[in-house]
Amino acid sequence: MKSLWLILSHPRYFGPAWVFTSINIWFGTWAIYIPTVKDKLDIDKADLGIALFCLSLGVFTIFPVASKLINRLGVGRACWFGVVGVSLTAMLPLMAPNYYLLMAALYFFGAGNGFIDIAINTLVTEIEKEDKQNFMSAAHGFFSLGGILVGLGSFLIPVIGSQVLHMGITVILVFTINLYYRKHYIHIVAAPVEKEPFSLKLFKPLLLLGIIGFVSFGSEGAIIDWSGLYLKEVAMAPELLIGAGFLAFSTTMTLGRFLGDGISAKIGPIKIVGLGAFIAALGYFLVLTESTVLSIIGFAFNGLGFSVIVPELFRIGGNVKGVDSSQGVAFIAGSGYMGFLLGPVILGFIAESASLSYSFILLLCLAFMVLGITFFLGRRGR
């Protein structure tokens, strides 16, 4: 909890943490209005899927150029420009008068989100280097808090009565707080790195981190998308408890991120990733018992395990020797988002052709694979 107190007591740390919160508030507010937009534009699920793919396309388009832009602008200014850009583009999807403009709006919204995600993780990495303070995990906890704020804000939907007005109020409030805190980070630039020529030796640790990112993000996406269905169809949970797995996962995810920095400082980033993978594997064992209560506890273990993996991956990726921090972060982000998008689809195919239980058996095997990779990285770092 030391890192949480650090963020709450110093504007230098709260400013970047609030950017994490902002990302989830912008995206979450759009997400709760997806059904409304679908009905407003009179499009079917297939058309909606293509439109959402445009959002993902925007994210992936920006990844190859993000690190160059961040280095040219300076990481602090890049974060601020990202805040301004997403504040503007967040309004566009809800204002789109037709399907084609919706696709364009989502593309730009996705590009803005992809850029600011890389910029803010790079910024936190640089502040940690300068100040010798760990707060990456707690900053990601503030991302989780953004989702909670969106959930609370959803109760105002009947009162506000307009999705554009709701998003407008949200954007103004979020932007105003960011405007106040920008002075505490806008001047920060990435420390120069003595670059090394490309070699397999240099690329191997990044590749392994990318695999962990793909698996971890994909697992998170799978639990978000499939935990309710698993509890309903496999664990035979009553309707009241169908959402309990996701709630347990989200709660321990937030808690774990607030505790992660202190543990990381004591045992190191590689070991905490391994510990997280081990806890997640225990969670999958409990889920696979097909008992309602044990499955919900298992999802809680999953949240606790994965809570520390993603922040640590960004921290490690931003500190790979001979690689710019923004490039390392961009590689981790790209691998992770690919897993987040493809993971639930792959598992859905397995669930359809075999069973949902087999999907979670695969997730268990992948958790052990991550554990094995951390042993390799740990031995390499000695």
N, C-alpha and C positions, 0 to 999 in steps of 0.2 A: 504493500500500500504506500510505500515511500514515494514511488513515482507518481501516484495519484495526487498525493499531497503536493509534490513538486509542481505538477500542472496547475492545481487549484490556487497555489500561492504565488506563482510567478507568471506574469504576462508573456514572457519570452517562450514559455512552454505551453501556456494556455492557448495562445494564438494559433500555432500549428494544430493543437488538439481540436480546436473548434473547427478548423478546416475539415478534419476527418468527420466531425459531427455533421457539418454542412453537406458533405457529399451524400451521406445517407438520407438526410432530410430532403434534399432536392430529388434524389432518385426515388425514395419511398413515397413522396407525395405524388409524383407522376404515376407510380405503380398502382396506388389505390384507385386511381381514376381510369385505369386501362379498360375495365368493363364499360364505363361511361362513354369513353371515346369510341369503343367498338360499336355501341348502340347509336351514338350520335352520327357516325359516318356510315352506318348500315353496312358493315363489312363482316365477313365470316371469319371463322377461326384460322383458316388457311391464310387469308389476307393479313390477319393480325400477326400471324407467325412470320410472314415475310417482312412486315413493318418492323417487328422486334429484331429481326435479323439485321435490318439496316442500322439499328442502334449498336449491335455487336460489331458490324462492319466499321462503323465510325471509331469504335474503341481500337480495333486492330489496325486501322489505317494510320492512326496517330503514333502507334508504338515505335515504328522504325525511325521516325524523325524527332520523337519527343526529347531524347537525350541531347541531341544537337541544339534544339531550341532552348532547352533548360540551361545548357552550358553557355550559350550565347547571351541569353537574357540575364543570367544569374539566377540561382535556384529560388531565392526569396522573391524576386520580381516575377519569376515564372509562376510561382504559387499565386501571387496576387492577380496576375493576368488570367490565370485559370479560374479564380473566384469570379472575376468580372465576366469572363466568357460563359461560364456555366450559369451564372445568375441570369444572363440574357437568353441563353438557349433553353433553359428549363421551362420558360414560358411557351416556347414555340409549339411543342406537341399538343398541348391543350388548346391552342388557338388555331390549329390547322383546320381550314375549312373543307378540305377534301383529302382523299386517301394518298394521293401523290405528294402533296405538301407534308402530310404526316410522315411519310417515309423520309423526306428530305430533313424535316425537323428532328426526327429521331437520329439520323446520321450525325448531324452537328452536335446534338446533345450527347451522343455516345463519344464523339471525338473529344468534346470538352471534358467529359468525365474521365476518359482514358488519360488525357494530358495531366489533369490535376492530380490524379491518383499517383502517377509516377513522380510528379513534382513534389508532392507533400511527403511521400516516403523518402525521397532524396533529401529534402529539407531536414526531416527529423534525423536522418543518418548523419548529416553534416553537423547539426547542433550537438548530437551525442559525441561526435569526435571532438568538437571544440571544447565542450564543457565537461567531458568525461562523466556524463550522466546518462543513465539508461531510462528512457521513457517511451520507447517505440511501442511496447506491448500495451501500456496504459493508453497511449494515443489511439491505438486501434480499438481499445475499449470505448473510447468516446465515439467511434464510428458506430458501435453497437448501441450506444445510448441514443444516437440519432434515430435509429429505428424505433426505439421506445417513444421518443418524442413525436414521431410521425403517427404511431398508434394512438397516442393520446389526442393528437390533433384531429384524428379522423372522427372523433365524437362531435367536432364542430361542423361537419359536413352539412347536416340538416339546417344548422343555424345560418351558415354562410350562403348556401344555396347555389353557388357557382364555382365550377372547378378552376376557371381562370382567376377569379377573385381570390380563391383559397391559395392557389400557387403564388399569386401576386403578393399577398400579405406575407406568405412564408418567405419568398425571395427577399422582400424588403427587410424583414426582421433579421434573417440570416446574414444578408449583405451588410447591414448596419453594424452588426457585431464584428464581422470580419474587417470592416473599414476602420473600426476603432483599434483593433489589435494588429493591423498590418505593419505599423511602424516598428513593431518589435522583431520582425523577421525579414522585412523587404530588402534590407541591406545585405543579407547573407549570401555569399557565393561559395561554390564548392571548392574545397582545398585542391590545389593542383596535384595530379597523380603522375608519377613517373611511369609512363606507358611502356608496355613491352610488346614486341612483335607477336603476331598471332602464333600460337602453338597449341598442340593438343594438350600439353601439360597445363597451360593457362585456361583452356576452355573446359577441361574435364570437370573441375569443381562447379563451374557455372551450369554445366549440363546436368550434373547430379542434383544440384539445387533446383533446376528447372523441373526435373522429374518429380521431386518432392512437392514442388509448387503445383504441378499438374494434378497429382494425386490428392493433395490436401484441399485445394479449391474444389476439385471434382467431388470429393467426399462431402464437403460442406453443402454443395449444390444438391447432391443426391439426398442428403438427410432433410434438407429444406423441402425438396419436392416429393419425397417418397415416405417420410416418416409417418405421416397421417394415414396413408393408404396401407402401410405395413401394419400399423396398430389395428386398423379396421379389418383387414382381410386375413392377416396371418396370426396376429396376437388376439384377435377376436375381442378387441376392446369395446366397451360400451360407447355410445355416441358422445357422451360427456367427456371422455378421455382421449378422443381421437387427436385433438390438438395438443395433448399434454407432452408428447414427445418433443415437438418443436419448441414448446415453452421451456421444457427442461434443458434442451440443447442451447437455446438462446441465453437463458439465465446463467448457466455455468460458463458459457462462452464469454459473457461480459465479465463475470467475476474472475475467471482465469486470466483475462488480459490485464486486469488491474493488479493481479498478484505476480504476473510473469516476469516483470523487469527485475524484481528483487531476487527471484530464483535464478534468473539468467546471470545476474552479476556474481552469484555464488558458484554456480556449476559450469557456466559457459554456454554460449548459444547452441553449439552442436549437441551437447548433452541434453539440453532442455527440449530440443526437437525430438531426440530419441525418447525422452521421457514422455513427451506428448503423444508420440506414436504408440508407445506401450499402453498408456492410459486409454487411448482411442481403441486399441485392439481389445482391451478388457471390456470396453463398452460394447463392441460388436459381439463378443461372446455372450454377454447378457441379453442383447437384442435377439440373438439367434436361439435363445431358450424358448421363444415364442410365448412367454408369460407376459401378460399385460404390464404388471408391476415391474418385473425385472427388465422388460424392454424399455420402459420409460426411464428407469435408472440407467440403463445402458446408453440411451440417448444423452443423458446428463453427463456420463463419462465421456462420450464422444465430444460434446461441447467443450468440456474441460481440457481434453487432450488437444484438440485442434485449435483451441484458443491461443496457445502459445506458439504454434508452428508457423503460421503465416507472418506475424510480426517479426519473428526471429529470422525467417527467410529473407525478408527485406533488409534486416540489419546485416546479415551475413553477406548478401548480394551486394550491398553498398560498400563493403569493405574488402572485396576480393582484390588481392594484390595485382597491380598492373592494369586495372580496369577502372574507368571513371565510375563514380558512385551512381550517377544517373543511368549509365549503360547497364550496370549490374541490376539496378532496381527495375529498369525497363524489361530486361530479360526475364526476371522472376515474375513480373506482372503479366507479361505476354503468355508465359507458360501456364501461369495460374488461371488466367481468364479463359484460356483454351480448355483447361480442365473443367472449369465451372460451367462452361457452355456445353461441352461434349459429354462430360461425365453422366449427368442425368439421362441424356439421350441413349448412351451406350447401355446403362443399367436398365433403362426402360425396355430396350430391345431384349436384353437377357430375361427380364421379368416376363415379357410377353411370350418368348419362345420356351422358357423353362419355368421359373417361378421367382417371385420376389425374394424368397429366401436365398436363392443362388446369387442374386445381386449383392446381398449383404455378406455372403461368404466371400465374394470377390473383394469387397471393401475390406474385409478382415485380412485377406492375403496381401492387399496393397499396403495396409498399415504395417504389417510385418516387413514388407519390402522397404518401406521408409526407415524402419528401425535398423535394417541391415545396412542401408546406405549411410546412416549416421555413424555406424561402427567404422565403416570405410573412411569417411571424412574425418572422424576423430583420430584414427591411426595416422592418416595422412598429415594431420596438423601437428603431430608430435615432433 
